[in-house]
Amino acid sequence: MESKLQLRIQRYGWDAAASVYEEEWQQHLAPAQLALLDMANLQPGMKVIETAAGTGLITFPAADKVGSGGKVLATDISGKMVNIGDSTAERLDLPNVKFKKMNAQSLDCKDDCFDRALCALGLMYMPDPGIALKELNRVLRPGGLVSAAVWGERRNCGWADIFPIVDSRVHSKVCPFFFGLGAPGALVFDLEAAGFSDVQERRIKTILSFANANRVTAALIDGGAVALAAKRFDEATRRAVENEFLESVETYRYGERYEIPGEFVVATGVA
C-alpha cells in the first residue's frame, strides 16, 4: 500500500477509536506498558519523546518518573487522541507534558535532543517501522535509550482472526503486516538496522480478560485497529462480524467471561 494512503487510514482509524480506546484497552495493555517503562529506566530530569502515544497510557506514568524537572513530548498521528491527551495533561496540571500531532516517520524535532524514546504498541501500524526507528535514533542523544513494544506472534494472539473477518466484508487495508514485528528476532533486527546497539528483547505471554461478549466486541471492533472499517458496517454486517469473531474465540469463553491469550515483545536499544 502507498505510504500516504496507509497514514491517512491510520489517522482516520484512530480518530474513530479515540473515545473508546483507553477505556477498553488500558487493562489489557498494562503488561507490555509496565515492562516497557521498566526497561526504559527513566530517571528524574530526563527529556522523553513518545511516538504513537495515543491518549497517554504510557505518557503520564513516564511523566511521573521524570518528575517536574523532566519533559515528555507525546506524539501521535490522530488529532483526536492528541486532544484527549492534552486535555488530560491540563486537568492534571502537568506543564512538563506536551501532546503534538506528528508523523512518527518524520519527527519535527532537532537531532540529539532526548534522553529516552518510547513507542508502545505503535510500530505495527506504521507504513515503514524502520524509518520510524531511525527517526527515534536521530532525535536521541548518543547513549540515549529507545524502548519499543509490539504485539507478538500471530499464533500466540487468540484474537487475531478479527483482521480477516473484517477484511472479508470491508476491504480496509488495515495493518497487512500487523504481526510481522512479533516474529522471532524481527524487532531486534529492525532496531539494529536503525543503528541501535546493545539491543535487548523480552517476550511476555498474557491473557486478555473480558467480562462478557459486549466487552470483547467493543475492544476489538470499536476500540482498535479495525474501528474505521467498522464505521462502514450496516446493522446486519456488524451483527455478522460480531458473531463470527465471537465464534473464533469461543474456545476461550468461560461462562460469560473470555480469557483470550496474547503475547507482547518489548525491546530496548542504545543510540
C-alpha positions as CSV (number, residue, x, y, z in Angstrom):
1,M,0.0,0.0,0.0
2,E,1.2,3.5,-0.8
3,S,2.6,5.1,2.4
4,K,0.5,8.3,2.4
5,L,-2.7,6.2,2.0
6,Q,-1.8,4.0,4.9
7,L,-1.0,7.0,7.1
8,R,-4.4,8.5,6.2
9,I,-6.2,5.3,7.0
10,Q,-4.4,5.1,10.4
11,R,-5.2,8.7,11.2
12,Y,-8.9,8.3,10.5
13,G,-9.0,4.9,12.1
14,W,-7.5,6.1,15.4
15,D,-9.7,9.2,15.3
16,A,-12.6,6.8,15.2
17,A,-11.3,4.7,18.1
18,A,-10.2,7.6,20.3
19,S,-13.3,7.8,22.5
20,V,-13.3,4.0,23.2
21,Y,-9.6,3.0,23.1
22,E,-8.4,3.9,26.6
23,E,-11.4,2.5,28.5
24,E,-11.4,-0.8,26.6
25,W,-7.6,-1.4,26.4
26,Q,-5.9,0.1,29.4
27,Q,-6.1,-3.1,31.5
28,H,-5.2,-5.4,28.6
29,L,-2.1,-3.4,27.5
30,A,-0.7,-3.0,31.0
31,P,1.8,-5.9,31.0
32,A,3.5,-4.5,27.9
33,Q,3.5,-1.0,29.1
34,L,4.8,-1.8,32.6
35,A,7.7,-3.8,31.0
36,L,8.4,-1.0,28.6
37,L,8.7,1.5,31.4
38,D,10.8,-0.8,33.5
39,M,13.2,-1.4,30.6
40,A,13.4,2.3,29.7
41,N,15.0,3.1,33.1
42,L,13.5,6.6,33.2
43,Q,15.2,9.0,35.7
44,P,14.2,12.4,37.2
45,G,15.0,15.3,34.9
46,M,15.1,13.3,31.6
47,K,13.7,14.5,28.3
48,V,11.5,11.9,26.7
49,I,9.8,11.6,23.3
50,E,7.0,9.1,22.8
51,T,5.6,8.2,19.4
52,A,2.1,6.6,18.8
53,A,1.3,7.9,22.2
54,G,-2.5,7.7,21.8
55,T,-4.3,9.2,24.7
56,G,-1.4,8.9,27.1
57,L,-1.5,5.4,28.7
58,I,2.4,5.5,28.8
59,T,2.8,9.2,28.7
60,F,1.6,10.0,32.2
61,P,3.4,7.2,34.0
62,A,6.6,8.3,32.2
63,A,6.0,11.9,33.2
64,D,5.7,10.8,36.8
65,K,9.0,9.1,36.6
66,V,10.9,12.0,35.1
67,G,9.3,14.4,37.5
68,S,8.7,18.2,37.3
69,G,12.3,18.7,36.2
70,G,11.9,16.4,33.1
71,K,9.8,16.8,30.0
72,V,7.7,14.4,27.9
73,L,6.7,15.1,24.3
74,A,3.9,12.7,23.3
75,T,3.3,12.5,19.6
76,D,0.5,10.7,17.6
77,I,-0.9,10.9,14.1
78,S,-4.5,11.1,15.5
79,G,-5.6,14.6,16.2
80,K,-8.5,13.3,18.4
81,M,-6.0,11.2,20.5
82,V,-3.7,14.3,20.9
83,N,-6.6,16.5,22.0
84,I,-7.7,13.9,24.7
85,G,-4.1,13.7,25.9
86,D,-3.6,17.4,26.0
87,S,-6.9,17.8,28.0
88,T,-5.8,15.2,30.5
89,A,-2.4,16.9,30.9
90,E,-4.1,20.2,31.6
91,R,-6.6,18.6,34.0
92,L,-3.7,17.0,35.9
93,D,-1.7,20.3,35.9
94,L,1.3,18.8,34.2
95,P,3.1,21.6,32.3
96,N,6.0,19.3,31.5
97,V,3.8,17.1,29.3
98,K,3.0,18.2,25.7
99,F,1.0,16.3,23.2
100,K,1.6,17.1,19.5
101,K,0.2,15.7,16.3
102,M,3.1,14.3,14.4
103,N,4.1,11.6,11.9
104,A,6.5,9.2,13.6
105,Q,8.3,8.7,10.3
106,S,9.1,12.4,10.1
107,L,9.5,13.9,13.5
108,D,9.6,17.7,13.8
109,C,12.4,17.6,16.3
110,K,16.1,18.5,16.4
111,D,18.8,15.9,16.4
112,D,20.2,14.6,19.7
113,C,17.7,16.3,22.0
114,F,16.1,13.5,24.0
115,D,17.4,11.1,26.7
116,R,14.7,8.4,26.1
117,A,12.4,7.4,23.3
118,L,9.3,5.3,23.8
119,C,6.9,3.6,21.4
120,A,4.3,1.3,23.0
121,L,2.4,-0.9,20.5
122,G,2.6,1.6,17.6
123,L,5.2,0.3,15.2
124,M,2.8,-2.3,13.8
125,Y,0.6,0.4,12.3
126,M,3.4,2.4,10.6
127,P,4.0,2.1,6.8
128,D,7.7,1.7,7.4
129,P,8.7,0.9,11.1
130,G,12.4,1.0,10.1
131,I,12.1,4.7,9.2
132,A,10.3,5.4,12.4
133,L,13.0,3.8,14.4
134,K,15.7,5.7,12.5
135,E,13.9,8.9,13.4
136,L,14.0,7.9,17.1
137,N,17.7,7.2,16.8
138,R,18.2,10.6,15.2
139,V,16.4,12.6,17.9
140,L,18.1,10.6,20.8
141,R,21.3,11.9,22.2
142,P,24.3,9.4,21.8
143,G,23.9,6.8,24.6
144,G,20.2,7.5,24.9
145,L,17.8,4.5,25.1
146,V,14.8,3.6,23.0
147,S,12.1,1.2,24.3
148,A,9.5,-0.3,22.0
149,A,6.7,-2.8,22.4
150,V,4.8,-4.7,19.7
151,W,2.3,-7.5,19.7
152,G,3.9,-10.9,19.4
153,E,3.5,-13.8,17.0
154,R,0.1,-14.2,15.4
155,R,-0.3,-17.8,16.6
156,N,0.1,-16.6,20.2
157,C,-2.7,-13.9,19.9
158,G,-6.0,-15.6,20.2
159,W,-7.9,-12.6,18.9
160,A,-6.0,-12.3,15.6
161,D,-8.9,-13.5,13.4
162,I,-10.6,-10.1,13.7
163,F,-8.5,-8.9,10.8
164,P,-9.6,-11.4,8.1
165,I,-13.2,-11.4,9.5
166,V,-13.5,-7.7,9.0
167,D,-11.5,-7.6,5.7
168,S,-13.8,-10.2,4.1
169,R,-16.6,-7.7,4.4
170,V,-15.0,-4.3,4.2
171,H,-11.7,-4.2,2.3
172,S,-10.0,-2.0,4.8
173,K,-6.3,-2.4,4.0
174,V,-5.6,-2.2,7.7
175,C,-2.3,-3.5,9.1
176,P,-1.4,-6.1,6.5
177,F,1.8,-6.9,8.3
178,F,0.5,-6.4,11.9
179,F,2.2,-9.4,13.4
180,G,5.4,-9.1,11.4
181,L,7.4,-7.4,14.1
182,G,6.3,-10.1,16.6
183,A,8.2,-12.8,14.7
184,P,11.3,-14.2,16.4
185,G,14.1,-11.7,16.0
186,A,12.2,-9.2,13.9
187,L,12.1,-6.3,16.3
188,V,15.7,-6.8,17.3
189,F,16.7,-6.9,13.6
190,D,14.8,-3.6,12.9
191,L,16.4,-1.9,15.9
192,E,19.8,-2.9,14.9
193,A,19.2,-1.9,11.2
194,A,18.1,1.5,12.5
195,G,21.5,2.0,14.2
196,F,20.8,0.9,17.8
197,S,23.3,-1.2,19.7
198,D,23.1,-3.5,22.7
199,V,19.6,-4.5,21.8
200,Q,17.7,-6.5,24.5
201,E,14.4,-8.3,23.9
202,R,11.7,-9.6,26.3
203,R,8.7,-11.7,25.4
204,I,5.6,-11.6,27.6
205,K,2.7,-14.0,27.5
206,T,-0.5,-12.5,28.7
207,I,-4.3,-13.1,29.0
208,L,-6.8,-10.5,27.8
209,S,-9.7,-10.8,30.3
210,F,-13.2,-9.6,29.2
211,A,-16.2,-9.7,31.4
212,N,-18.6,-10.6,28.6
213,A,-19.1,-10.7,24.8
214,N,-20.0,-7.0,24.7
215,R,-16.7,-6.0,26.2
216,V,-14.8,-8.3,23.7
217,T,-16.5,-6.7,20.7
218,A,-16.2,-3.2,22.0
219,A,-12.5,-3.6,22.4
220,L,-11.6,-5.5,19.2
221,I,-14.1,-3.8,16.9
222,D,-14.7,-0.3,18.2
223,G,-11.5,0.5,20.2
224,G,-8.7,-0.9,18.0
225,A,-7.2,-1.2,14.5
226,V,-10.4,-2.0,12.7
227,A,-12.5,0.9,14.1
228,L,-12.5,2.8,10.9
229,A,-13.7,-0.2,8.9
230,A,-16.4,-0.8,11.5
231,K,-17.8,2.6,10.8
232,R,-18.8,1.3,7.4
233,F,-20.8,-1.6,8.7
234,D,-24.6,-1.7,8.3
235,E,-26.5,-3.3,11.1
236,A,-26.5,-6.8,9.5
237,T,-22.8,-6.7,8.7
238,R,-22.0,-5.6,12.3
239,R,-24.0,-8.5,13.7
240,A,-22.3,-10.9,11.3
241,V,-18.8,-9.7,12.2
242,E,-19.6,-9.9,15.9
243,N,-21.0,-13.4,15.7
244,E,-18.1,-14.7,13.6
245,F,-15.5,-13.2,15.8
246,L,-17.1,-14.5,19.0
247,E,-17.2,-17.9,17.4
248,S,-13.4,-17.6,16.6
249,V,-12.7,-17.0,20.4
250,E,-15.3,-19.4,21.7
251,T,-12.6,-21.8,23.0
252,Y,-11.6,-19.0,25.4
253,R,-15.0,-18.5,26.8
254,Y,-15.8,-19.5,30.4
255,G,-19.4,-18.8,31.2
256,E,-19.8,-15.1,30.3
257,R,-16.1,-14.3,30.6
258,Y,-13.5,-14.5,27.9
259,E,-9.8,-15.2,28.7
260,I,-8.0,-14.7,25.4
261,P,-4.3,-15.3,25.1
262,G,-1.9,-12.7,23.8
263,E,1.8,-12.0,23.5
264,F,3.9,-8.9,23.6
265,V,7.5,-8.2,22.6
266,V,9.4,-5.4,24.3
267,A,12.9,-4.4,23.3
268,T,15.5,-1.7,24.1
269,G,18.5,-0.3,22.2
270,V,21.2,2.3,22.7
271,A,21.5,5.2,20.3
